[in-house]
Amino acid sequence: MDNKISFTEITACPVRYVLAINDTLNVLTGKWKLPIIGTLLYNKKRFGEIQQNIPRITPRMLSKELKELEINGIVKRTVYQTVPLSVEYELTESAKNLREVLDRMLQWGLQHRDAIIAK
């Protein structure tokens, strides 16, 4: 017996719709999570590379956000037993599906900015 709920069922029920949106936001909310995900969309990176790609993020905040993303199954952390230790971060297969969502957010953001500037 399959307990999965379909997209159609969720969109037909306001309560399920809101709960699904809240679940998504609980994983992705925060100033830095989406920029981190965007940085990792194309390939794996080391901590310093991620930090270089995100202006004004502190090492402490980056570390905290990466840990939360790892706990939520968005980021995979791989430690290499080198001297010194080397660590790489990459998106999980599930998180790679966010690319379509981020692309749409980018399009909306650009259109919205143009509309606001045109006023």
Secondary structure, 3 states (H helix, E strand, C coil): CCCCCCHHHHHHCHHHHHHHHHHHHHHHCCCCHHHHHHHHCCCCEEHHHHHHHCCCCCHHHHHHHHHHHHHCCCEEEEEECCCCCEEEEEECHHHHCHHHHHHHHHHHHHHHHHHHHHC
